[in-house]
Amino acid sequence: MMAEDEGHPSFKDLGVVDVLCEACERLKWKEPSKIQKESIPLALEGKDVIGLAETGSGKTGAFALPILQALLEKPQRLFALVLTPTRELAYQIAEQFNALGSTIGIKCAVIVGGIDMYDQALMLAKKPHVIVATPGRLVDHLENTKGFSLRAVKYLVMDEADRILNMDFEQEVDKILKVIPKERRTFLFSATMTKKVQKLQRACLRDPAKVEVNTKYKTVDNLVQSYLFIPVKFKDVYLVHILNELAGNTFIIFSSTCNNTQRLALMLRNLGLKAIPLHGQMSQEKRLGALNKFKSKNSNILIATDVASRGLDIPHVDVVINFDIPSHSKDYIHRVGRTARAGRAGKSITFVTQYEVELYKRIEELINKQLPLYATVEEEVMQLVERVGEAQRFTKLEMKDAEEKKTAARKKRRGQEDEDTEEASGIRKKFKKKRKN
Ligand SMILES: Nc1ncnc2c1ncn2[C@@H]1O[C@H](COP(=O)(O)OP(=O)(O)OP(=O)(O)O)[C@@H](O)[C@H]1O
């Protein structure tokens, strides 16, 4: 491990080749971050790496640069497979590979759920060097695609490894590990780890180098001013008050259900705020559209479920609000880590009810810090009650209307399917009759 007092090595000092150093310069990465300093030389030596470092500390570059360098040395299609837990993160990682590898002609494909099979086939037809994917049904899909076999993969990365294994993807990961040869290099990266990752590490990594940087969550916590907020009543009114009080900032608000995420976004929009929802019940097209709108600053409030809690890098996010406290304390680290990226500062406010004391105590234990209370002036908040109440009533009607439209569309579809089936069975009967004759 490199000690702090060994100065400030450059990417070149770490062994990164000139063309990639120039790519880092273009991205305005003046010097490697700590996790990059410690893991890049080991990865270039050909070691398997487990990298643990706080949110926003440059882990993507820490695994992308060594992979690109190895690819330069031995160009090959389907050279690396990068697994991530969410679709949005897959696109973001592919963007970073493209940004770092544009001058060396890197071809990157994203294979995630919710995209048209035809589009996926087009992407694969370009014969990518790197595939960034969510694990669901990946093996079947790739193994059934002509000219593709996971056996070729030389580098396997699991970004947010703990999340991948804690989702429904464990079986898929098992399948992937069975297909890709054992000689591949494996990189596991995250800000948090679980026992499942340790088990996986024993099963599939050869004498891995373990790099840990600021894993006590101190750095990001030093950069973020974090508060608890205990609303007395009217849970929505306080949120609107805080958004007004901190107006001019960019927010991500986390909520635990798709329905509440949608409701909050509509309600805030009815109050004239530029809020946009992001959750798993939206179509993939809408999910990407929402994220792009937020990234391009057309909207300054993203209301999301935990689908946005991992890995998303939107540097201008100033405030994270946990409107619902996360039920797993590790998710707190990741959610709050959406602000204070790459050394910037940020703010976080976590709403807690009297029934959630256990949960916030666990969070405080994990971050080894007591969270101060966020103070509000009650009279100021109460002035909003009427306006917010009106917006809530209107939102309720909008949600009901949308639900009715959905049900009607579903019924219509089902009706069509029934007609199709009847028609098909009619044809089948005629066909049978004909054969008998
Ligand atoms: N050496 C560097 N110097 C300056 N900025 C950097 C450097 N390396 C990466 N960055 C920038 O830092 C930001 C965070 O990087 P990245 O998304 O890789 O963080 P992470 O550690 O994967 O975070 P998370 O745990 O939240 O996924 C990105 O905008 C990236 O471009």
The ligand as an SDF file (V2000), in Angstrom:
LIG
                    3D

 31 33  0  0  0  0  0  0  0  0999 V2000
   -8.5550   11.1440  -10.2220 N   0  0  0  0  0  0  0  0  0  0  0  0
   -9.6580   11.8470  -10.2570 C   0  0  0  0  0  0  0  0  0  0  0  0
   -9.6100   13.2050  -10.1120 N   0  0  0  0  0  0  0  0  0  0  0  0
  -10.7510   13.9500  -10.1530 C   0  0  0  0  0  0  0  0  0  0  0  0
  -11.9760   13.4330  -10.3390 N   0  0  0  0  0  0  0  0  0  0  0  0
  -12.0640   12.1000  -10.4670 C   0  0  0  0  0  0  0  0  0  0  0  0
  -10.9230   11.2400  -10.4490 C   0  0  0  0  0  0  0  0  0  0  0  0
  -11.3430    9.9590  -10.6180 N   0  0  0  0  0  0  0  0  0  0  0  0
  -12.6830   10.0090  -10.7400 C   0  0  0  0  0  0  0  0  0  0  0  0
  -13.1220   11.2810  -10.6670 N   0  0  0  0  0  0  0  0  0  0  0  0
  -14.5140   11.7750  -10.7460 C   0  0  0  0  0  0  0  0  0  0  0  0
  -15.0990   11.5140   -9.4760 O   0  0  0  0  0  0  0  0  0  0  0  0
  -16.4890   11.2590   -9.6120 C   0  0  0  0  0  0  0  0  0  0  0  0
  -16.8610   10.0030   -8.8160 C   0  0  0  0  0  0  0  0  0  0  0  0
  -16.2800    8.8660   -9.4000 O   0  0  0  0  0  0  0  0  0  0  0  0
  -17.0040    7.4290   -9.3650 P   0  0  0  0  0  0  0  0  0  0  0  0
  -18.3920    7.5650   -9.8630 O   0  0  0  0  0  0  0  0  0  0  0  0
  -16.0950    6.4770  -10.0160 O   0  0  0  0  0  0  0  0  0  0  0  0
  -17.0570    7.1920   -7.7810 O   0  0  0  0  0  0  0  0  0  0  0  0
  -17.3330    5.8400   -6.9680 P   0  0  0  0  0  0  0  0  0  0  0  0
  -16.2380    5.7010   -5.9980 O   0  0  0  0  0  0  0  0  0  0  0  0
  -17.5970    4.7120   -7.9110 O   0  0  0  0  0  0  0  0  0  0  0  0
  -18.6760    6.2320   -6.2010 O   0  0  0  0  0  0  0  0  0  0  0  0
  -19.9090    5.3050   -5.6980 P   0  0  0  0  0  0  0  0  0  0  0  0
  -19.4260    4.4930   -4.5390 O   0  0  0  0  0  0  0  0  0  0  0  0
  -20.9210    6.3100   -5.2920 O   0  0  0  0  0  0  0  0  0  0  0  0
  -20.3080    4.4830   -6.8580 O   0  0  0  0  0  0  0  0  0  0  0  0
  -16.7630   11.1380  -11.1040 C   0  0  0  0  0  0  0  0  0  0  0  0
  -17.3600   12.3340  -11.5570 O   0  0  0  0  0  0  0  0  0  0  0  0
  -15.3830   10.9860  -11.7150 C   0  0  0  0  0  0  0  0  0  0  0  0
  -15.3180   11.5260  -13.0240 O   0  0  0  0  0  0  0  0  0  0  0  0
  1  2  1  0
  2  3  1  0
  2  7  2  0
  3  4  2  0
  4  5  1  0
  5  6  2  0
  6  7  1  0
  6 10  1  0
  7  8  1  0
  8  9  2  0
  9 10  1  0
 10 11  1  0
 11 12  1  0
 11 30  1  0
 12 13  1  0
 13 14  1  0
 13 28  1  0
 14 15  1  0
 15 16  1  0
 16 17  2  0
 16 18  1  0
 16 19  1  0
 19 20  1  0
 20 21  2  0
 20 22  1  0
 20 23  1  0
 23 24  1  0
 24 25  2  0
 24 26  1  0
 24 27  1  0
 28 29  1  0
 28 30  1  0
 30 31  1  0
M  END
$$$$
